[in-house]
Amino acid sequence: MQTDWKLRVATEDDISAIEKLIPLSVRELQAAYYSTAQMDAALGSVFGVDRQLILDKTYFVVEHGGEIIGCGGWSKRKTLFGSDHQTNRDDTELDPSTDSARIRAFFIHPAWARRGIGRRILDECEQMIRAAGFKSVELAATLSGVAFYAACGYVSGERLDIPLPNGFEFRDRANDKRASLGSRSYLGANGAAPSISLAPWLCRDGRTRRKNSNA
């Protein structure tokens, strides 16, 4: 597997490149799961740059030949997903002794998908999460990301119901781990599609325990 790329902490100078990468990633890698109207509505709200992650130095980019080909990070704040323009943000800091850290905003260039970039970013995030004293982590994953996080040892939590600016929404649907690993069958009527929240404990040795999301 080609690994001639470099992972580093993102800076504000990277924002323009990240803003170009996100729609490229979304429109190609999520097209099998969401309609064009849904992706259009989600870009800039659900999918977009969260500058707080960059300011907190908990967001990473992967570079190859001077080009950013992947990004993703983690958060010590309550906001579970969304860009700077998401309306239900909460930048309150989490308590590592009682709260779960967040995995946030992973986007990979389509030409570099499935080459280990997402897993490398996730490994870096988990190391920092442990170092910060958190014992658990949760995230909101799109349908296209469910298999990736399941392969990394994450177990399914509760579905989220996320309204979008054009009136579409990601429908809430309770599920268990087996059901969550289905994908396109969950596309709802009128073009609506669900998103899933995955809430695992940070272990990969078979001791992963389910922890319900309360975000």
Backbone torsions as a table, in degrees:
resi	resn	phi	psi	omega
1	MET	NA	131.3	-178.6
2	GLN	-69.3	129.9	-179.5
3	THR	-133.2	28.6	-179.2
4	ASP	-84.4	52.2	175.8
5	TRP	-130.9	164.3	-173.2
6	LYS	-124.6	133.0	174.7
7	LEU	-99.8	136.2	177.1
8	ARG	-151.1	166.5	176.2
9	VAL	-69.8	135.1	179.3
10	ALA	-72.3	150.9	175.1
11	THR	-124.7	169.7	178.8
12	GLU	-62.7	-24.6	177.1
13	ASP	-66.8	-17.5	-179.2
14	ASP	-86.9	-9.2	-170.9
15	ILE	-57.9	-43.9	-179.0
16	SER	-60.0	-43.8	179.7
17	ALA	-67.9	-38.1	178.1
18	ILE	-65.4	-39.9	178.9
19	GLU	-63.5	-27.1	176.0
20	LYS	-81.3	-35.0	-178.7
21	LEU	-69.0	-41.2	-172.1
22	ILE	-57.9	-54.2	179.7
23	PRO	-63.7	-33.0	176.8
24	LEU	-61.6	-45.6	178.9
25	SER	-65.3	-48.1	-176.6
26	VAL	-62.1	-49.4	-172.3
27	ARG	-67.3	-25.9	178.9
28	GLU	-97.3	-46.6	-173.5
29	LEU	-81.0	-17.1	179.9
30	GLN	-111.1	3.1	-176.5
31	ALA	-64.2	-26.0	179.5
32	ALA	-76.9	-10.2	-173.6
33	TYR	-117.1	-26.7	-175.7
34	TYR	-130.9	150.1	179.2
35	SER	-74.8	163.8	176.9
36	THR	-59.3	-40.3	179.7
37	ALA	-62.9	-40.4	178.3
38	GLN	-65.0	-45.2	-179.8
39	MET	-64.6	-40.7	177.6
40	ASP	-58.7	-43.1	-178.2
41	ALA	-71.2	-35.2	-176.3
42	ALA	-76.7	-29.9	179.8
43	LEU	-66.6	127.4	-178.1
44	GLY	93.7	-13.4	177.0
45	SER	-121.9	-76.9	176.2
46	VAL	-68.0	-43.3	179.7
47	PHE	-106.5	118.8	178.9
48	GLY	171.4	-179.9	-178.3
49	VAL	-78.3	132.1	171.4
50	ASP	-109.6	101.9	-175.7
51	ARG	-64.1	-24.4	179.7
52	GLN	-62.1	-37.0	177.6
53	LEU	-62.0	-39.9	179.3
54	ILE	-68.5	-42.5	178.6
55	LEU	-64.0	-33.5	178.9
56	ASP	-78.6	-7.1	-178.0
57	LYS	60.8	37.1	177.2
58	THR	-116.2	16.6	-179.8
59	TYR	-120.7	141.3	-173.9
60	PHE	-123.9	153.2	169.5
61	VAL	-125.6	153.5	173.8
62	VAL	-115.7	129.4	-177.0
63	GLU	-113.7	147.1	170.4
64	HIS	-142.1	120.3	-179.9
65	GLY	58.9	33.3	179.6
66	GLY	82.8	-0.7	179.8
67	GLU	-106.2	137.0	175.8
68	ILE	-79.9	120.5	-176.0
69	ILE	-115.1	-0.5	177.7
70	GLY	-167.5	155.0	177.0
71	CYS	-155.0	158.4	179.2
72	GLY	169.3	164.2	-178.4
73	GLY	-167.7	-163.6	179.4
74	TRP	-138.1	169.5	-178.1
75	SER	-143.2	146.8	174.3
76	LYS	-100.1	13.5	-177.0
77	ARG	-115.5	163.3	-171.4
78	LYS	-69.8	-29.3	-179.7
79	THR	-54.6	128.2	-175.1
80	LEU	-94.5	-29.0	-178.3
81	PHE	-160.1	168.1	171.6
82	GLY	106.7	161.5	-179.0
83	SER	-89.2	-173.3	175.4
84	ASP	-58.5	-25.1	-174.2
85	HIS	-94.3	-0.1	176.7
86	GLN	-66.4	133.5	-170.9
87	THR	-78.5	-25.8	-174.3
88	ASN	-100.5	38.4	180.0
89	ARG	-71.7	149.7	173.9
90	ASP	-144.8	103.8	-175.9
91	ASP	-88.7	14.1	174.7
92	THR	-59.4	136.7	179.9
93	GLU	-74.4	142.5	178.9
94	LEU	-80.5	157.2	175.7
95	ASP	-98.4	111.6	-177.2
96	PRO	-57.3	-24.8	-177.5
97	SER	-77.2	-19.6	-176.5
98	THR	-130.1	-21.4	-173.9
99	ASP	-106.2	163.3	175.2
100	SER	-97.4	134.5	172.2
101	ALA	-66.3	163.9	-179.1
102	ARG	-110.5	139.9	165.4
103	ILE	-96.0	133.8	-168.2
104	ARG	-135.2	138.7	158.4
105	ALA	51.4	62.9	175.7
106	PHE	-90.8	127.6	176.8
107	PHE	-141.6	130.7	-178.3
108	ILE	-121.9	138.6	175.5
109	HIS	-60.2	133.0	-177.0
110	PRO	-54.3	-35.0	-179.6
111	ALA	-69.6	-14.6	-177.9
112	TRP	-116.1	13.1	180.0
113	ALA	-68.2	147.6	175.8
114	ARG	61.7	36.6	175.6
115	ARG	-120.5	17.1	175.7
116	GLY	91.1	1.8	-177.2
117	ILE	-69.5	-46.6	179.0
118	GLY	-60.1	-42.3	180.0
119	ARG	-66.3	-36.7	178.7
120	ARG	-65.2	-42.4	177.2
121	ILE	-64.0	-42.8	-179.5
122	LEU	-62.4	-41.7	177.6
123	ASP	-58.1	-44.3	-180.0
124	GLU	-63.6	-41.7	178.6
125	CYS	-61.8	-46.4	-177.7
126	GLU	-63.6	-37.3	176.9
127	GLN	-62.3	-43.6	179.9
128	MET	-69.1	-36.0	178.2
129	ILE	-63.0	-45.0	177.3
130	ARG	-62.1	-44.1	-179.0
131	ALA	-63.0	-28.5	179.2
132	ALA	-81.3	-3.9	174.8
133	GLY	95.7	3.5	178.6
134	PHE	-76.7	145.2	179.2
135	LYS	-106.5	-10.9	-179.8
136	SER	-147.4	167.3	-176.2
137	VAL	-148.7	149.5	174.4
138	GLU	-141.3	163.7	-178.5
139	LEU	-156.2	164.5	171.5
140	ALA	-110.9	118.5	-176.5
141	ALA	-111.6	140.3	170.8
142	THR	-71.8	168.8	179.4
143	LEU	-58.3	-36.4	-178.4
144	SER	-68.2	-19.5	-177.8
145	GLY	-97.6	-6.7	-174.4
146	VAL	-60.5	-46.8	-177.3
147	ALA	-63.0	-38.3	179.3
148	PHE	-61.4	-50.0	-177.2
149	TYR	-69.1	-34.0	175.8
150	ALA	-62.9	-40.6	179.1
151	ALA	-65.7	-23.9	179.1
152	CYS	-90.9	8.0	175.0
153	GLY	95.0	9.8	-179.7
154	TYR	-86.7	143.5	-179.9
155	VAL	-113.3	154.5	-170.9
156	SER	-77.8	144.9	174.8
157	GLY	-114.6	-136.1	-175.8
158	GLU	-94.0	148.2	174.7
159	ARG	-71.5	148.8	176.8
160	LEU	-106.1	148.4	177.6
161	ASP	-111.5	101.5	-170.6
162	ILE	-110.7	110.4	177.1
163	PRO	-71.4	145.6	179.1
164	LEU	-115.0	156.4	-173.2
165	PRO	-58.7	-29.0	-176.4
166	ASN	-93.2	12.7	178.0
167	GLY	97.8	-13.5	173.0
168	PHE	-71.7	164.7	172.8
169	GLU	-149.2	158.8	171.5
170	PHE	-91.8	109.1	-169.9
171	ARG	-70.4	142.3	177.1
172	ASP	-77.9	134.1	177.9
173	ARG	-152.6	121.0	177.9
174	ALA	-66.3	146.6	-178.5
175	ASN	-159.0	165.0	171.5
176	ASP	-111.2	-177.1	-174.6
177	LYS	-61.4	-43.9	-177.5
178	ARG	-63.5	-44.3	-179.0
179	ALA	-66.3	-35.4	-175.5
180	SER	-67.4	-22.1	-177.8
181	LEU	-80.0	-9.5	166.9
182	GLY	-70.2	159.1	-175.2
183	SER	-129.8	-83.5	-170.0
184	ARG	-66.0	-23.7	179.7
185	SER	-63.1	-14.8	-179.8
186	TYR	-89.8	0.5	175.6
187	LEU	-63.6	124.9	-173.4
188	GLY	-87.9	-178.6	178.0
189	ALA	-68.0	157.2	176.7
190	ASN	60.0	27.3	175.0
191	GLY	81.3	0.9	-178.2
192	ALA	-79.9	149.0	-179.6
193	ALA	-141.9	149.7	-177.3
194	PRO	-88.4	164.2	168.0
195	SER	-122.9	156.7	-176.3
196	ILE	-120.3	140.5	173.6
197	SER	-98.6	126.6	178.5
198	LEU	-108.1	129.3	-174.2
199	ALA	-130.2	85.5	-177.3
200	PRO	-99.9	165.1	163.8
201	TRP	-87.3	153.5	-176.4
202	LEU	-81.6	76.5	172.1
203	CYS	-152.3	152.6	-176.0
204	ARG	-128.2	18.4	-173.1
205	ASP	-109.4	25.9	178.7
206	GLY	90.9	-3.0	-178.7
207	ARG	-99.6	12.9	-179.3
208	THR	-59.1	129.4	-179.3
209	ARG	-117.1	144.4	179.8
210	ARG	-75.6	139.0	176.2
211	LYS	-134.2	115.7	-176.2
212	ASN	-63.4	141.7	178.2
213	SER	-75.5	136.0	175.5
214	ASN	-121.5	17.0	-178.6
215	ALA	-80.4	NA	NA
